[in-house]
Amino acid sequence: MRLHTILLSLLFMPFSYAQVSSSTSPPKLKGQEASREIAIYDFDALEPLLHTDSDKIHIVNFWAMWCAPCVKELPIIQEYEKNDPNVEVLLVSLDFPENIETKLKPFLKKKGITSKVILLDDPGANSWIDKIDPNWSGAIPFTIVFNHRHRSYHERVFENIEDLKSEINKIRNKK
């Protein structure tokens, strides 16, 4: 078993008893205040958000407040989203559900993050990590860039907006 997968599984194990079904109300739209609701999803509820039937570019970023590289790239992703109306961003927090009000919302407000955020609370990391990408070790940040035709996976930090733009253009320009 991969070390990162084991660590991620252990991280979520104590908090696995209140999984949310796919009937969870959808996350609010981007541009919200920090007082917004942050929906808690299990993997079954999240999985449909990892696919699209459109040409629109989707960016799904797995991150956590305790991950310094993740925090470093959040403003880059958000800046790209603000400059490109043809992209949809979903930030999937791997933080603890009990910290939404006391830590996550204040963090998002302090950092000025207005992109759509949900929280993934699913202890089955050994299963869902491989369902997302069998090559993903479980380390974060991890980003998926996709439309209905193509998809790319990035187990790394986007260093700047040009770096992210380059990866998005690879998806847009693929035939």
C-alpha positions in Angstrom: 0.0 0.0 0.0 1.3 3.5 -0.8 2.4 5.5 2.3 0.5 8.6 1.3 -2.7 6.6 0.8 -2.2 5.0 4.2 -1.6 8.4 5.9 -4.7 9.9 4.1 -6.8 6.9 5.2 -5.7 7.3 8.8 -6.4 11.0 8.7 -10.0 10.5 7.7 -10.7 7.3 9.7 -11.9 8.9 13.0 -14.3 11.2 11.1 -15.9 8.6 8.8 -19.2 8.0 10.5 -21.2 10.9 9.1 -20.8 10.5 5.4 -23.0 12.7 3.2 -25.2 11.2 0.5 -25.5 12.5 -3.0 -28.7 14.3 -1.9 -26.5 16.9 -0.2 -27.4 20.4 -1.4 -25.0 21.7 -4.0 -22.2 24.0 -3.1 -22.9 27.7 -3.6 -21.6 29.6 -6.6 -18.2 31.2 -6.8 -17.9 34.8 -5.5 -19.4 34.0 -2.1 -18.5 35.6 1.2 -16.8 33.4 3.8 -20.2 32.9 5.5 -21.2 30.6 2.7 -22.2 27.1 3.3 -19.5 24.5 2.6 -21.1 21.2 1.7 -19.6 17.9 3.0 -19.4 15.2 0.4 -18.4 11.5 0.4 -16.8 10.2 -2.7 -20.0 8.9 -4.2 -21.4 12.4 -4.1 -18.2 14.0 -5.4 -17.6 11.6 -8.3 -20.2 13.1 -10.7 -18.4 16.5 -10.3 -15.3 14.9 -11.8 -16.9 14.6 -15.2 -18.6 16.9 -17.7 -20.4 16.8 -21.0 -19.2 20.2 -22.1 -16.2 21.8 -23.8 -15.8 24.1 -20.7 -12.6 23.5 -18.8 -13.0 22.2 -15.3 -10.3 22.4 -12.6 -10.7 20.2 -9.5 -8.1 20.8 -6.9 -7.6 18.6 -3.9 -6.0 20.5 -1.0 -5.9 21.2 2.7 -5.2 24.2 4.9 -2.3 22.3 6.6 -0.6 21.7 3.2 1.8 24.6 2.6 2.2 23.9 -1.2 -1.6 23.7 -1.5 -2.0 27.1 0.2 0.6 28.6 -2.1 -1.2 27.6 -5.3 -4.8 28.5 -4.2 -4.4 32.2 -5.3 -3.0 31.1 -8.6 -6.0 28.9 -9.3 -8.4 31.6 -8.2 -6.7 34.3 -10.3 -7.0 32.1 -13.4 -10.7 31.5 -12.7 -11.3 35.3 -12.4 -9.6 35.9 -15.7 -11.2 33.1 -17.7 -15.0 32.9 -17.6 -14.9 29.7 -19.5 -13.4 27.7 -16.7 -15.1 26.2 -13.6 -13.1 25.6 -10.5 -13.9 23.3 -7.6 -11.6 23.3 -4.6 -12.0 20.0 -2.7 -10.8 20.5 0.9 -9.5 17.4 2.7 -9.7 19.2 6.1 -11.8 18.0 9.0 -15.5 18.6 8.9 -15.6 19.9 12.5 -13.2 22.6 11.5 -15.4 24.2 8.8 -16.8 27.0 10.9 -13.8 27.6 13.2 -10.9 27.2 10.8 -11.8 26.6 7.1 -14.2 29.6 6.6 -11.9 32.0 8.5 -9.0 30.7 6.4 -10.9 31.2 3.1 -11.9 34.7 4.2 -8.4 35.7 5.3 -6.9 34.4 2.0 -9.6 36.0 -0.1 -10.6 32.6 -1.7 -14.0 32.9 -3.3 -13.9 29.9 -5.6 -16.4 27.1 -5.0 -15.3 24.9 -2.0 -16.6 21.6 -0.8 -15.1 19.3 1.8 -14.5 15.6 1.1 -15.1 13.4 4.1 -14.6 9.8 3.0 -12.4 7.3 4.9 -12.1 5.0 1.8 -9.0 6.9 0.4 -7.5 3.6 -0.7 -10.5 3.1 -3.0 -11.3 6.6 -4.2 -7.8 7.8 -4.9 -7.4 4.9 -7.4 -10.8 5.7 -8.9 -9.7 9.3 -9.5 -6.3 8.3 -10.9 -4.5 5.0 -10.4 -1.2 6.8 -10.7 -2.0 9.3 -7.8 0.0 8.5 -4.7 -2.4 10.4 -2.5 -0.2 13.4 -2.0 -1.7 16.9 -2.3 -2.0 19.2 -4.0 -3.6 17.2 -6.7 -5.4 18.8 -9.6 -7.5 17.5 -12.5 -7.9 19.7 -15.6 -10.6 18.4 -17.9 -13.4 18.9 -20.4 -15.6 16.2 -22.0 -12.9 15.0 -24.4 -9.6 15.2 -22.5 -8.3 15.2 -18.9 -4.9 15.7 -17.3 -3.7 14.9 -13.7 -1.2 17.0 -11.8 0.4 15.8 -8.6 2.4 18.9 -8.1 2.1 22.6 -7.4 1.3 25.1 -10.1 4.1 27.6 -9.7 2.4 30.6 -11.4 -0.6 31.5 -13.6 1.4 30.8 -16.8 2.2 27.2 -15.6 -1.6 26.6 -15.0 -2.5 28.3 -18.3 -0.1 26.1 -20.2 -1.7 22.9 -18.8 -5.2 24.2 -19.5 -4.3 25.1 -23.1 -3.0 21.6 -23.6 -6.5 20.3 -22.9 -8.2 23.0 -24.9 -6.0 22.5 -28.0 -6.1 18.7 -28.1 -8.0 17.3 -31.0 
